[in-house]
């Protein structure tokens, strides 16, 4: 959470809103923010921390562990139309990569802005070449993209 918080302004420049959610109450989030997160990042986490009491939202997104009563850690990229474009769910001992999240948001935005006329290859970054999907590309990807 704090890694994302450290890049929050960069995400905002891309027009991205960040939300955090867990089954913990807003009061637990408040204490966590005051007692720990604010010591990790100046001012604490700048985006909303929402409560999913009962795990209903987690259930919809397939991350609610009913037996443990918790939402499993995950991240979701949801486009402006409300469509989930990507998700990543990892077990608690393994952290996520905020740099990769940022890159993926940029790639999804590139594809959206092109109205689907472009695709971004693995590891694509802004300014790099995109692929133009279509019958002319079939069997010739190797000519225009190298990993």
C-alpha positions in Angstrom: 0.0 0.0 0.0 2.7 2.4 0.8 4.6 1.7 -2.4 1.5 2.7 -4.3 1.1 5.7 -2.0 4.6 6.8 -2.8 3.6 6.9 -6.5 0.1 8.2 -5.9 0.7 11.6 -7.6 2.1 9.9 -10.7 -1.0 7.7 -10.9 -3.2 10.8 -10.4 -1.4 12.4 -13.4 -2.6 9.4 -15.5 -6.1 10.0 -14.3 -6.1 6.9 -12.1 -7.9 6.6 -8.8 -6.6 4.3 -6.2 -8.8 2.6 -3.6 -7.8 0.1 -0.9 -10.3 -2.3 0.6 -10.3 -5.0 3.3 -12.8 -6.6 5.6 -11.3 -4.5 8.5 -13.5 -1.7 9.8 -12.9 2.0 9.0 -11.8 2.3 12.7 -9.1 -0.4 12.2 -8.0 1.4 9.0 -7.8 4.7 10.9 -5.6 3.2 13.7 -3.4 1.4 11.1 -3.0 4.7 9.2 -2.1 6.6 12.3 0.1 4.0 14.0 1.9 2.4 11.1 1.3 3.7 7.5 1.9 7.3 8.4 5.4 6.2 9.7 6.1 4.5 6.4 5.0 7.3 4.1 4.8 11.0 5.1 1.2 11.8 5.8 0.1 8.2 5.4 -1.8 6.7 2.6 -3.5 9.5 0.5 -6.2 7.4 -1.0 -9.4 6.0 0.5 -9.3 2.8 2.6 -12.7 1.2 2.3 -14.3 -1.4 4.6 -15.7 -4.6 3.0 -17.4 -5.8 6.2 -18.7 -9.3 5.5 -16.6 -9.7 2.3 -19.3 -9.0 -0.2 -17.1 -7.0 -2.6 -14.3 -9.5 -2.2 -16.8 -12.2 -3.0 -17.7 -10.5 -6.3 -14.1 -10.1 -7.3 -13.3 -13.7 -6.2 -10.8 -12.8 -3.4 -12.9 -13.4 -0.3 -11.7 -16.3 1.8 -14.9 -17.2 3.7 -13.1 -19.7 6.0 -10.5 -17.1 7.1 -13.0 -14.2 6.9 -10.6 -12.0 4.9 -10.1 -10.6 1.4 -7.0 -12.1 -0.1 -4.6 -9.4 -1.3 -5.2 -8.4 -4.9 -5.1 -5.5 -7.3 -7.5 -4.8 -10.1 -7.3 -2.4 -13.0 -10.8 -1.2 -13.9 -11.3 0.9 -17.0 -13.5 4.0 -17.2 -16.4 1.8 -18.4 -16.2 -0.3 -15.2 -14.7 -3.3 -16.9 -11.9 -5.2 -15.1 -9.0 -5.2 -17.5 -6.5 -6.9 -15.2 -6.2 -8.5 -11.9 -3.3 -9.9 -9.8 -3.8 -11.9 -6.6 -0.8 -13.0 -4.6 -0.4 -14.8 -1.3 0.5 -12.5 1.6 4.2 -13.3 1.7 4.8 -12.0 -1.8 4.6 -8.3 -2.5 3.3 -6.7 -5.7 5.3 -4.6 -8.1 4.1 -1.0 -8.2 6.4 -0.2 -11.2 4.8 -3.0 -13.2 1.3 -1.8 -12.2 2.2 1.7 -13.4 3.5 0.3 -16.7 0.4 -1.8 -17.2 -1.9 1.2 -16.6 0.0 3.1 -19.3 -0.3 0.2 -21.7 -4.0 -0.2 -21.1 -4.4 3.6 -21.7 -2.4 3.3 -24.9 -4.6 0.5 -26.2 -7.8 2.4 -25.2 -6.7 5.6 -26.8 -5.9 3.8 -30.0 -9.5 2.4 -29.9 -8.1 -1.1 -30.2 -6.0 -0.5 -33.3 -2.8 -1.0 -31.3 -1.6 -3.7 -28.9 1.3 -3.4 -26.5 3.9 -6.3 -26.5 5.4 -7.7 -23.3 7.3 -5.1 -21.3 6.1 -2.2 -23.5 6.7 1.3 -22.2 5.4 4.7 -23.5 7.3 5.8 -26.6 8.1 2.3 -27.7 6.5 0.7 -30.8 3.2 -0.9 -30.6 1.7 -3.8 -32.7 -1.1 -3.3 -35.2 -3.3 -6.4 -34.8 -4.8 -7.8 -37.9 -4.4 -10.5 -40.6 -1.2 -8.8 -41.9 0.5 -9.3 -38.6 -0.2 -13.1 -38.4 3.0 -15.0 -38.7 5.1 -11.8 -38.9 5.2 -10.6 -35.3 8.8 -11.7 -35.2 9.5 -9.0 -37.9 8.3 -6.1 -35.8 8.9 -7.2 -32.2 11.7 -8.8 -30.3 11.5 -9.8 -26.6 
